[in-house]
Amino acid sequence: MKIKILAILLISVVLVSCQEDFLERPPLDRLTDETYWTNESNVRTFAWGFYPQYFSGYGSGFTWGRFFSGQSLNDDFAPTSPTQFRLQPVTAASGTYWRFTWVRKANLFLNRVQTVPMSEEAINHWSGVARFFRAIEYAQIVQQFGDAPWFEDEVDDSDFEMLYRPRDPRGFVMDKVLEDFEYASQMVRLSDGTPKQTVNKDVVLAYMSQMMLFEASWQKYHLGDDQKAAKYFEAAKSAANQLIQSGRYSLGNYREVFTSVNLANNPEVIIFRHYEAGLITHALMSYNNNEPQTGVSKDAIDAYLASDGLPISISPLYQGDRTREAMFANRDARISETFVTDQFRLNGISPNFSTSGVATHKYLNESLRTLPEGSSNLNIIDSPVMRYGEVLVNYLEAAAELASLGGEPLIQADLDKTINILRARPGIDLPPVTLIGDRFAVNGVAYDDPARDQSVSSILWEVRRERRVELMMEGFRLNDLRRWAKLEYADTQANPSINRGAWVTRAEFPNLQSSVVLSEGEEGYIIPATVAAAQRIFNNSRVYLDPIPIDQIALYEENGVTLTQNEGW
């Protein structure tokens, strides 16, 4: 069947055909398989169509991708009106909801690559790229809906039997996803195209570590399938370890990863999205600069260790939080790399106030803040899409989880190549972690956080803390809570520290907006969400998965197939 190719691809056809006689060129409005899939240049151009979907970075225009307030349904943010868990089923599918458009595109890509006259190595590479994108898409579908129909090949629009296939079991689909990742990790080139801006072996391995870590956790904490969980944890660990052992990446300045106008030479970045004034820009830096923002919660601030490597509840260095100076004194230096520490930005005093008083500047390039490029939707700082810091925490968690399932024990070497690398990052310099029995230890002293969730082991608690702090405000927290079956952490009524900000007094800040409520009357923690009815309550486990659209269930029934609904919906 002849396929119309996206209009953007017309440009490439013109370029590669410029030497041909004009009368021999096919009409540009009749691009077909026969006229398009003729060379590797066209194949590469087709692959670019996947990039905005999966490597969106800080987005474009008045958006900022998954970063900062993206996925704010968690315990890192203290909003005035907390995002609520989904209450109603979805009635209709949409362009981004229960659609398999990108699966079809990946399958089409995979199929057509086999027909292009190029070397076997090139066919294998581009087949790997196609399967890589299919793996990401299916992993995200499964994360959202659970069981899903697996489409191995491109499906003809008239093949109703295949179009209306019932959902395949989650484990079956994710085994297929793992097969795709493994194939891609073997076949995709180590170097191809512009460095750090093109899919290569390292990008595949990094995403494999991310996606398989999610699924392993889901299998363990939701389905109780320890065997399947161990298989996926091992895949995540192995993929991350290959990147670690490669020696191609290292850690530099933490904040520069998020504020640079060009990440091409950053040693931590595996793949990034580049922005250019007048061509493609975003609005994330402006939000961190000029506008009111949803502030960080006290719960998130309290997760940062003291500078001696101990939780604040047991560290003698912790000075409390009754003043700004005390709150940020003697803390993990990533707190000052992420948040504004020289002032509270308060409603009624600062036009760019934070709902909690504590503002984020992780994504603010100070040298651009007064220029046009620092305002509105004209921001040009590059976005990391995948970075080495995430790979290190992926490995650490997978290794700790495998040990908890009876696999290889967590050893000092695991810590030395992950958490201790993160803590030795220039400018961070936290003391290294050692193992003493079933506890982490610093300076020879084993510790156990009194604030620990007792259903989580001491080691896993600290591993999850490291992940939360390292990836703070990068859009991972919601999915982490989902895969750990810990969405109850985001309940603002059960966990009031989510709905708390800085401790301030009206006497010190007489211009504080009268609508700002303090926990003790004239002083206390800022309470961003003051209305009881606005509190976010977790009371139904069905929200771990989204509902299948009702119209799709009806459509399947019309075609004689039962499309099962997710439990509770």
C-alpha positions, 0 to 999 in steps of 0.5 A, a space after each residue: 500500500 502506498 503511503 503519503 509521507 509527511 509534508 516536511 519530508 518533501 524538502 529532503 526529497 528535493 535536496 537528494 534529487 537535485 542532480 536528477 533530470 527535472 523530467 525524471 522527478 516524481 511529482 512532489 504531491 505523489 510521494 510513495 514508498 517507491 519514491 521516498 524509501 530510496 536512500 539513507 538520507 531519507 531514512 534519517 529524515 523520517 527518524 527526525 519526526 520522532 524527536 519532538 515526541 520523545 525528546 521534547 526537552 523544555 518544550 517550545 513556545 509557552 511550555 516547558 515540557 515535563 520540567 518544573 511544574 510538569 507532573 505536579 501531582 506529587 509531594 514536591 510542590 506546594 500549590 494553592 490548588 493541588 492537582 487532584 487525582 482523576 475522579 471520572 472515567 474518560 469518555 473518548 479517546 483523543 490524539 494523545 490518549 489511547 492512540 497507537 499512532 506512534 506505534 504504527 509509525 514505528 512499525 511502518 519505519 521498521 518495515 520500510 527500512 528493510 527495503 532501502 538500498 543500503 548496507 546491512 549495517 545501516 539496515 540494522 542500525 535504522 531497524 534498531 532506531 525504529 524498535 527503540 522508538 517503539 519500545 519507548 512508546 509501548 513502555 509509556 502506554 503500559 505505564 499509563 494503561 497497563 495491558 495493551 494490544 501489542 502490534 508487531 507489524 504495521 496494520 492495514 486499515 482494512 484488517 479489522 481483526 488486527 485493528 480490534 485486538 484485545 489487550 495483551 497482558 502487561 508482562 507479555 508487552 514489556 517482554 517485547 519492549 525489552 526485546 526491542 531495547 536489547 536489539 537496539 542496544 546491539 545494533 544502533 551505532 555508537 556514533 551517528 549524526 550530531 553528537 548528543 543530539 542524535 539517537 545512538 547506543 548510549 541513548 538507547 541504554 539510558 532509556 532502557 535503564 529508565 523504562 525497565 526500572 519503572 516496570 521492574 518496580 511495578 511488577 514488584 510493588 503492584 503485581 507481586 511478581 518478584 521473578 519478572 521484577 528481578 528480570 527487569 531490574 537486571 536489565 535496568 542495572 545492566 544498561 546503566 552499568 554499560 554506560 558507567 563502564 564506558 567512561 564516556 560521561 562524568 559529572 560537572 557543575 550541577 546547575 550548568 546542566 540546566 542553564 547552559 545556552 549550549 550543552 554540546 560539550 557538557 560531559 554529563 549530557 547524553 542527549 539534549 535539545 538545542 534552542 536558538 533565538 528566532 528559531 525555537 524557544 521556550 518559557 521555562 527560564 522566564 517562569 523561574 525569573 519573572 512570574 509567580 511560581 508554584 513553590 516547593 513543599 516543606 516535605 521536599 525541602 526536608 528531604 535534603 540531608 545536612 552537610 554531614 550526610 545525615 538526615 536533618 532529624 538526626 544531624 547535629 548540624 541542622 539549625 531548624 527552619 524558623 529563619 531562612 538562614 537556618 533552613 539552608 545552613 549546613 545542607 546538601 549543596 544541591 539545595 542552593 543549586 535548585 532553590 533561591 536561598 538568599 531571599 524568600 519570595 513572598 506574595 505581596 512583596 515579590 511580583 515573582 513570588 512563590 506559593 511556599 515562599 521558596 522559589 526555584 532557580 534551577 533553570 535560571 541563567 543569571 546572565 540572561 535574566 534581563 535580556 529578551 532571551 530571559 523573558 516570555 517565550 524567548 528562552 534559549 537555554 538548552 534542555 537536557 533530555 537524558 543525563 548521566 546523573 539519572 543513569 547513576 541513580 537508576 543503577 543504584 536503585 536497580 542494584 538495591 532492589 535486586 539485593 532485596 529480591 535475593 539477587 547479588 548483594 549491594 556492595 561498596 563498589 555499587 555505591 562508589 560508582 553511583 551515589 558517591 560519584 553524585 556526592 563528590 560532584 564539584 560543588 556538592 562534596 557530601 561525605 561518601 556513603 559506606 555500608 554497615 550491615 543493612 544501613 548506610 553509614 557516613 564517617 563510620 556511623 550507620 544511621 536510620 532516618 526516624 522519618 522513614 516509611 517503615 514499609 521501606 527498608 533503610 537502604 531503599 529509603 536512602 536510595 529513593 531520597 538520593 533519587 528525589 534530590 538529584 532529580 528534583 523538579 525534573 518531572 520524575 517524582 509522580 512516576 516514581 510514586 506510582 511505580 513504588 505504589 506510594 501515591 499516598 505520599 501525595 495526599 495533602 491531608 494525610 501529609 500536611 508538610 506537602 501543604 507547608 512552605 517557609 516559616 515567616 512572621 508578619 512582623 518581619 514582612 508587614 507587606 505580606 499579602 493578607 490572603 497568605 495564611 500562616 500555620 500559627 496565626 501571625 507567624 508560622 509555615 505558609 499554608 498555600 492551600 487553605 480550603 479544606 475542599 481543595 485538599 488532595 485525597 488519595 483514597 482509591 488505588 484505581 488512579 494508578 492506571 488511567 481508564 480505557 476510554 468508554 467510546 473505545 470499549 463501545 467501538 470494540 463491542 461493535 466489532 465483536 471484541 471485548 476491550 476490558 476496562 481497568 479495575 475500579 473504573 
